[in-house]
Structure formats: C-alpha cells, structure tokens
C-alpha cells in the first residue's frame, strides 16, 4: 500500500496537469523535468534495502543502540541531500538543455522545484524501511495514503490558475510535509531525530551553493565541471562545518583519496 501510494503520488501531478487542460507541449516539458527529479530515488532504493536488512539483523542480535543509530543516520543522510538538490535546482535549465536539448530549457523551473520533491519522497522511503525494521510498517501507510486525496484537491484548485508551475509547487509542498511527518513517526518509534545542527548546515550549504551555481552560467564540459565542483564544495563544507565524526571523516578520506588515513 505504501509503495503503491508513493508511485501514484509521483505521477499524479503530470496526469492532473494534462487532465485539467494542460497542453501536450506543457506536459512534455513537465514530464522531462519529472523524470530528472526522480534521481534521488536511486539513493533511497539502495539505502532503504541496506537499512532494513541491517537493522533487522541488529535487532535480532539485541543491538538496539546500534539499530537506533542507523535509524538516525538514515534520516540524517536524507537531510544532507538538500545541498545536492540545490545544485540541481540552480543549474536546472542548463541540465535539461544538456540532456534533452535547448528547446527543453522551459523545463528548468519545474525541475528546480521537483528535485526537492524527490528528496521528500526519498525521506519517506527511508523512513518506511526504518519503521518496517521496528515492525511498524502500517505507520508508513498512515503517512503516505492521505497525501493522495490532499494532492488531488490542491492540484484541482491550483493547476487551472497557475498551470505547470503550480503543479510542481503542490507536489513539492506535499512531499516536504510527508517527509516531515515521516521523520516525526521515526522519532516517535525510535526516539531519534536528525540533529538541528545537521539541518542548519544543510540549509546553509544549500543556500550558498544555489547562489554560486546560479552566478556561474555554463554548458557542455563546463557544466559538468560546475556540477562536480559544486558537489565537492558541499562535501568539503560539511567537513569544515563539523558534520562528520572521526570515523566518518576517515571513511570519507578513503573514498575520496583512495587510501586509509589510519597510521
């Protein structure tokens, strides 16, 4: 039920946009942006599977403290996606033009909003894995099922007035609300929450990197360089701001430099 509701929610805005009078061209631009905005779900698919299996094993072995830390870090990882989503939002027009061609640059404003909806959906998926490990999967259904009727009502009101950009705004707002509720449900079951420090760091880096990307127009090779350097800036920013503990910094060093920092 959770998976079905989430998949319907992912496509509901495009269906309603076309059903409420959107042109084929407008739907095409929106669909292109929608497809790119689903990229964070690749992250959630990988992380959710690992979380569920590992937390189930830890609980079976009586290691509740370790399982609780994994629950916290799973939510923390989704919060840390915000600056990377901001990179995409800042270069949204350039990204769609590079992938689909210059005529699709009109998809940029839609992608700039929908990429954050993808982060919200990812948070709900990760929270579902954490709640399932705690044998409380029905809470995920309580979270996501009400989003569908709410989305239908809001789209019916907004799309006739503001068109595709209104549809993207509704989807992003509802996904953000769903993510907040999912985090609250995990907190209720596991007594863990993403720290305010992580939330503040992610928000600060998201604002900075969005502004920097917007101020650096690029295409072709330079677009790839801009995206890579902006993402590296986010990682370095997290390190400088003290987001990672010693073990996490060592692991990050091994990943980036290909060598262990242990003596």
N, C-alpha and C positions, 0 to 999 in steps of 0.2 A: 504493500500500500504506500509506503514511504517512497520507494523508487518510482512507482507509477505516478504519484502526485508530483514528484520533483521533475520528471521528464515532461509531463503535461505543462507544468509551470514554465519550463524552459522555452517552450514553443508557443505558448498561449498568446503572447503579445503579437507575434507575426500573424497568427491566424485571425486574431481580432482586428488587427490593422487592416488586413485585406477585406474582412467581412464587413467592416464599418466604413467602407468607401475609399480605402487607400488604393492608389493606382498601382499597376503592375511594376512600374519603374520605382516607385517609392518602396514597394515591398521587396524589390530586388536589392536596393541599397540597404534596406534594413536587414534582410536575410544575410547579406555579406558580412555586415557588422556583427550580427548574432553568431554566425559561425566562428568568427575570430574570438568572440568573447567567451567561448566555451573552453578556451585553453587552460584556465585554472582547474577544470575538472580532471585533466590528466594528472595533476598533482593529487587531487582528492582520491582518485581511483587507486593510485599507488599507496598513498599514506593510509587510507582507511583500511585496506586489506591487512597491512602490517600491524596497524594499531589493534584491530580486532583479534588477530591471531596471537599477538604477543601479550596483550592484556589478559586474554582468556587463559593463556599458559601461566602468567604470573599469579593470577587469582587462584588457579588450581594448585599452585605451589605455596599458597599462603603469603605471597609477597604483595600485600595490599599497598604498602607505601610506594613500591616501585611502580605498580599499576596506576596509582594516583598521580605520580609524577608524569607518566606517559600521557595521561588524560590532559594534564595541564599543558604539557609541551605540544600536544596536538593542536589545542586551541591557540596556543602562542604562535605556532607556525602559520596558522591562517591569518592572524593579525599581522604578522610580518610580511604577508603577501601584498599589503596595501601599497607600500612604496613601489613595488614592481608593477602593480596595476597602474599607478600614477605615471610610470614611464610610458606604458602603452597609451594611456589617455592623452598625455602630452604630445605624442607623435602619432595619434590615431589617423589623421588624414594622410600622413606620409606612408604609414604602414599599409592602409587599404589601397593606396595608389600603387605601391610597390608590388603588392600581391595580386590585385585584381585589375590594375591598370588605372591611368589617370581619370577616366570617366567616373570611377567609383569613389572619387575623393569626397563626394557628398555623404558617404557612409561614415566619415570621420566623427562627426558629432554623436552619432548613435553608438559607435564603438567606445568613445570616451566615457559614456555613461554605463554601457552594458558590461564593460570589463569589471566594474565594481560589483555589478550583479553577479558575475561569475565568482568573485571572491566570496560573496554572501552565500551562494549555493554550495561552494566548497566547504565553508564553515558548517553548514547544515549536514553535509555528508560526513565530515569528520566527527561531528557531534553524534551522529547516528551510530557510527562504529563504536564510540566510547560508551554510549548508552546501551548498545547491544551487548557489549562485554560485561556490563553490570546487570544483564538480564532485565533491562527496562526498555526494550525496543519500542513498546507502544507509545512512549513519550515522544518519539520522533514523529509518529503519525499525528499525535495531538498538535505537534508543532507545524508540520507542513500542510496537512489537509485543509485547515482554514484559509491558507493562502490562496487557494484556487478561487473560491467564491469571492473573496475580497478583491483579487485581481480582476475578475470578470466585471464586478461592479465599477471599480475605478477606471478600467480601460473603457467601459461603455460611456463613462462621463467625460474622460479626458481626450480620447482619440478623436472624436468628432470636432473638438475645439482646437487641439494642438497637434494633431496628426502623429507622425512617427516619433518625433522628439518627445511628445507626451507619453507615448507607449514605452519608450526607453526609460523615462523618468519614473513611471509607475513600477515597472519591473525592478529597477534598481532600488527604489524605496522599499518595496515589499521584501526583496531579497535581504536588504540590510536589516529590516525588522525581524525577519525569520532567523537571521544569523544571531541577532541579539537574544532572541528567545531561546535558541539552541544553546548558546553559551550559558544562559541562566539555568536551563534544565540540567546541563552538565554540572554546573556549580551546586545545584540542589542535591544531585545524587552523589557526587564525588567530593564536594566541598573544595573545589579548586576553581580558580578563575585566572584568565590572563592578567598579569600584573598591570597596574596603571602605568608603571614605568615603560613597559613594552608598548602599550597603546600610545603613550605620548611620543616615544621615539619613532614609532611607525608613522604617526601623523606628521611629525616634524619633517622626517625624511621624505614623505610623500609630497608635502608642500614644496620643499626645496627642489626635489628632482623634477617635479612637474613644471615649475617655473624655468628651470635650467633647460629642459628639453624643448619647451615652447620657444625659448630665446635662441635656439640653435637649429635653424632650418637645414635640412639635409635630404639627400636622395642617393639611391644606388649604394655604392660601397660606404659612403659617409653615413648613410642611415644605419647600416649595420654597426659601424664604429660607434655612432652615437648611442644606440641601444645597449651595446656591450659596455661602454664606458659608464653610462648612466646606471646600469645594473651593478657594476663594480663599485660605483660610488655608494650605492645603497648598502652593499655588504661591508665596505670599509666604514661607512657611517655607523652601522650597528656595532662594529668592533670598537670604534672610538668612543661611542656613547655608553659603552659598558654593557651591552645587551648579553654578551656571551660570557659564561664562566670559563675557568681554566681548561676543563676537559673539552668544552665546545670550541674554544679557540685553537686547541691542539688539533682537533679533528678538522677544523676549517683550514688550518695551515697545511695539513696533509692533502686535503682535497685540492687546494689552490696551487701549492708548490710541489706536490708530488713527493713529499718526504716527511718523515716524522720529526716533530720538534722535541721528542724525548732525547735526553742525553744518554 
